Amino acid sequence: FYKLYMVRSNAGQPEEEANHFKDSVTAQDDYFCDRKYEDFIHNCKVLINEGYLDGEVEDNKIYNIQVTTKAFTEIERSFG
């Protein structure tokens, strides 16, 4: 998700738009289609629980997926 955010941001999308990945079905179909949906949503839930993604979890779908400030900070710190 961070890499996708950077691509979108570098293409000129506003930050809020670049960091909005809609829902888990759309995100998996558009960006992570090489993964099974069950695995993808499980990984998203783990990242949400660890504070790296934000989203509204409802049953087997996540809405309004976004990369968190914590994720940005830790990823950018690892590059430094």
VOMARTI-85732 format. One record per atom (N, C-alpha, C): residue number from 1; residue in one letter; z, x, y. Coordinates in steps of 0.2 Angstrom, whole numbers, plus 5000, padded with zeros to 4 digits. Example, Ala and Ser with C-alpha at 12.3 -4.5 7.8 and 13.67 -1.06 7.14 Angstrom:
<recs>
(1, "A", (5039, 5066, 4972))
(1, "A", (5039, 5062, 4978))
(1, "A", (5039, 5066, 4984))
(2, "S", (5035, 5064, 4989))
(2, "S", (5036, 5068, 4995))
(2, "S", (5039, 5064, 5000))
</recs>
This chain:
<recs>
(1, "F", (5000, 5004, 4994))
(1, "F", (5000, 5000, 5000))
(1, "F", (5000, 5004, 5006))
(2, "Y", (5004, 5010, 5006))
(2, "Y", (5004, 5014, 5012))
(2, "Y", (4997, 5017, 5013))
(3, "K", (4993, 5019, 5008))
(3, "K", (4987, 5022, 5009))
(3, "K", (4982, 5016, 5012))
(4, "L", (4982, 5010, 5010))
(4, "L", (4978, 5005, 5012))
(4, "L", (4980, 5004, 5020))
(5, "Y", (4987, 5004, 5021))
(5, "Y", (4989, 5003, 5028))
(5, "Y", (4985, 5008, 5033))
(6, "M", (4986, 5015, 5030))
(6, "M", (4983, 5020, 5034))
(6, "M", (4975, 5019, 5035))
(7, "V", (4972, 5017, 5030))
(7, "V", (4965, 5016, 5031))
(7, "V", (4963, 5011, 5036))
(8, "R", (4967, 5005, 5035))
(8, "R", (4966, 5000, 5040))
(8, "R", (4968, 5002, 5047))
(9, "S", (4973, 5005, 5048))
(9, "S", (4976, 5007, 5054))
(9, "S", (4971, 5012, 5058))
(10, "N", (4968, 5017, 5054))
(10, "N", (4963, 5022, 5056))
(10, "N", (4957, 5018, 5058))
(11, "A", (4955, 5013, 5055))
(11, "A", (4949, 5009, 5056))
(11, "A", (4950, 5005, 5063))
(12, "G", (4956, 5005, 5066))
(12, "G", (4957, 5001, 5072))
(12, "G", (4960, 4995, 5072))
(13, "Q", (4963, 4993, 5066))
(13, "Q", (4966, 4986, 5065))
(13, "Q", (4973, 4987, 5069))
(14, "P", (4975, 4982, 5072))
(14, "P", (4982, 4982, 5075))
(14, "P", (4987, 4983, 5069))
(15, "E", (4993, 4986, 5071))
(15, "E", (4998, 4988, 5066))
(15, "E", (5000, 4982, 5062))
(16, "E", (5002, 4976, 5065))
(16, "E", (5004, 4971, 5061))
(16, "E", (4999, 4968, 5056))
(17, "E", (4992, 4968, 5058))
(17, "E", (4987, 4966, 5054))
(17, "E", (4986, 4971, 5048))
(18, "A", (4986, 4978, 5050))
(18, "A", (4985, 4983, 5045))
(18, "A", (4991, 4983, 5039))
(19, "N", (4997, 4980, 5041))
(19, "N", (5002, 4980, 5037))
(19, "N", (5003, 4973, 5034))
(20, "H", (4999, 4969, 5034))
(20, "H", (4999, 4963, 5031))
(20, "H", (4995, 4962, 5025))
(21, "F", (4998, 4961, 5019))
(21, "F", (4994, 4961, 5013))
(21, "F", (4993, 4955, 5009))
(22, "K", (4995, 4949, 5013))
(22, "K", (4994, 4942, 5011))
(22, "K", (4999, 4941, 5005))
(23, "D", (4996, 4939, 4999))
(23, "D", (5001, 4938, 4994))
(23, "D", (4999, 4942, 4988))
(24, "S", (5003, 4942, 4983))
(24, "S", (5002, 4946, 4977))
(24, "S", (4995, 4945, 4973))
(25, "V", (4993, 4939, 4973))
(25, "V", (4987, 4937, 4969))
(25, "V", (4981, 4940, 4973))
(26, "T", (4981, 4939, 4980))
(26, "T", (4975, 4942, 4984))
(26, "T", (4976, 4950, 4984))
(27, "A", (4982, 4953, 4985))
(27, "A", (4982, 4960, 4985))
(27, "A", (4980, 4963, 4978))
(28, "Q", (4982, 4960, 4973))
(28, "Q", (4980, 4963, 4966))
(28, "Q", (4972, 4962, 4965))
(29, "D", (4970, 4956, 4967))
(29, "D", (4962, 4955, 4966))
(29, "D", (4958, 4960, 4971))
(30, "D", (4961, 4961, 4977))
(30, "D", (4957, 4965, 4982))
(30, "D", (4958, 4972, 4981))
(31, "Y", (4964, 4975, 4979))
(31, "Y", (4965, 4982, 4979))
(31, "Y", (4968, 4985, 4973))
(32, "F", (4971, 4981, 4969))
(32, "F", (4974, 4984, 4962))
(32, "F", (4971, 4980, 4956))
(33, "C", (4965, 4979, 4956))
(33, "C", (4962, 4975, 4951))
(33, "C", (4961, 4979, 4944))
(34, "D", (4963, 4985, 4944))
(34, "D", (4963, 4989, 4938))
(34, "D", (4969, 4989, 4935))
(35, "R", (4974, 4985, 4937))
(35, "R", (4981, 4984, 4934))
(35, "R", (4981, 4977, 4932))
(36, "K", (4985, 4976, 4927))
(36, "K", (4987, 4969, 4925))
(36, "K", (4991, 4966, 4930))
(37, "Y", (4990, 4959, 4931))
(37, "Y", (4994, 4956, 4936))
(37, "Y", (5002, 4956, 4935))
(38, "E", (5004, 4955, 4928))
(38, "E", (5011, 4955, 4927))
(38, "E", (5014, 4962, 4928))
(39, "D", (5010, 4968, 4927))
(39, "D", (5013, 4974, 4929))
(39, "D", (5013, 4975, 4936))
(40, "F", (5008, 4973, 4940))
(40, "F", (5007, 4973, 4947))
(40, "F", (5013, 4970, 4950))
(41, "I", (5014, 4964, 4948))
(41, "I", (5020, 4960, 4952))
(41, "I", (5027, 4963, 4950))
(42, "H", (5027, 4965, 4944))
(42, "H", (5034, 4968, 4942))
(42, "H", (5035, 4975, 4946))
(43, "N", (5030, 4979, 4947))
(43, "N", (5030, 4985, 4952))
(43, "N", (5032, 4983, 4959))
(44, "C", (5029, 4977, 4961))
(44, "C", (5030, 4975, 4968))
(44, "C", (5037, 4973, 4969))
(45, "K", (5040, 4969, 4964))
(45, "K", (5047, 4967, 4964))
(45, "K", (5052, 4973, 4964))
(46, "V", (5050, 4978, 4960))
(46, "V", (5054, 4984, 4960))
(46, "V", (5054, 4987, 4967))
(47, "L", (5048, 4988, 4970))
(47, "L", (5048, 4991, 4977))
(47, "L", (5051, 4987, 4982))
(48, "I", (5051, 4980, 4981))
(48, "I", (5055, 4976, 4986))
(48, "I", (5063, 4977, 4985))
(49, "N", (5065, 4977, 4979))
(49, "N", (5072, 4978, 4977))
(49, "N", (5074, 4985, 4980))
(50, "E", (5070, 4990, 4980))
(50, "E", (5072, 4997, 4982))
(50, "E", (5071, 4997, 4990))
(51, "G", (5068, 4992, 4993))
(51, "G", (5067, 4992, 5000))
(51, "G", (5061, 4995, 5003))
(52, "Y", (5056, 4997, 4999))
(52, "Y", (5050, 5000, 5001))
(52, "Y", (5044, 4995, 5003))
(53, "L", (5045, 4989, 5000))
(53, "L", (5040, 4983, 5002))
(53, "L", (5045, 4977, 5004))
(54, "D", (5042, 4973, 5008))
(54, "D", (5045, 4967, 5010))
(54, "D", (5040, 4961, 5008))
(55, "G", (5043, 4956, 5006))
(55, "G", (5039, 4950, 5004))
(55, "G", (5044, 4944, 5001))
(56, "E", (5041, 4938, 5001))
(56, "E", (5044, 4932, 4999))
(56, "E", (5043, 4931, 4992))
(57, "V", (5047, 4932, 4987))
(57, "V", (5046, 4931, 4980))
(57, "V", (5048, 4924, 4978))
(58, "E", (5043, 4921, 4975))
(58, "E", (5043, 4914, 4973))
(58, "E", (5040, 4914, 4966))
(59, "D", (5045, 4913, 4961))
(59, "D", (5042, 4913, 4954))
(59, "D", (5038, 4919, 4952))
(60, "N", (5032, 4918, 4951))
(60, "N", (5027, 4924, 4949))
(60, "N", (5022, 4926, 4954))
(61, "K", (5024, 4925, 4961))
(61, "K", (5020, 4926, 4966))
(61, "K", (5024, 4929, 4972))
(62, "I", (5021, 4933, 4976))
(62, "I", (5025, 4936, 4982))
(62, "I", (5020, 4935, 4988))
(63, "Y", (5023, 4932, 4993))
(63, "Y", (5020, 4931, 4999))
(63, "Y", (5022, 4936, 5005))
(64, "N", (5017, 4937, 5009))
(64, "N", (5018, 4941, 5015))
(64, "N", (5021, 4948, 5014))
(65, "I", (5017, 4951, 5009))
(65, "I", (5018, 4958, 5007))
(65, "I", (5017, 4963, 5013))
(66, "Q", (5022, 4967, 5014))
(66, "Q", (5022, 4972, 5020))
(66, "Q", (5026, 4978, 5017))
(67, "V", (5023, 4984, 5020))
(67, "V", (5027, 4990, 5019))
(67, "V", (5032, 4991, 5024))
(68, "T", (5038, 4993, 5022))
(68, "T", (5044, 4993, 5026))
(68, "T", (5045, 4999, 5030))
(69, "T", (5049, 4999, 5035))
(69, "T", (5050, 5005, 5039))
(69, "T", (5053, 5011, 5035))
(70, "K", (5057, 5009, 5030))
(70, "K", (5060, 5014, 5025))
(70, "K", (5054, 5018, 5021))
(71, "A", (5049, 5014, 5019))
(71, "A", (5044, 5017, 5015))
(71, "A", (5040, 5022, 5020))
(72, "F", (5038, 5019, 5026))
(72, "F", (5035, 5024, 5031))
(72, "F", (5039, 5030, 5032))
(73, "T", (5045, 5029, 5034))
(73, "T", (5049, 5035, 5035))
(73, "T", (5050, 5040, 5029))
(74, "E", (5051, 5038, 5023))
(74, "E", (5051, 5042, 5018))
(74, "E", (5045, 5046, 5016))
(75, "I", (5039, 5042, 5016))
(75, "I", (5033, 5045, 5015))
(75, "I", (5031, 5050, 5020))
(76, "E", (5032, 5048, 5026))
(76, "E", (5030, 5053, 5032))
(76, "E", (5035, 5059, 5032))
(77, "R", (5041, 5058, 5030))
(77, "R", (5045, 5064, 5029))
(77, "R", (5043, 5069, 5023))
(78, "S", (5040, 5066, 5018))
(78, "S", (5038, 5070, 5012))
(78, "S", (5032, 5074, 5014))
(79, "F", (5028, 5072, 5019))
(79, "F", (5023, 5076, 5022))
(79, "F", (5025, 5082, 5026))
(80, "G", (5031, 5081, 5029))
(80, "G", (5033, 5086, 5034))
(80, "G", (5036, 5092, 5031))
</recs>
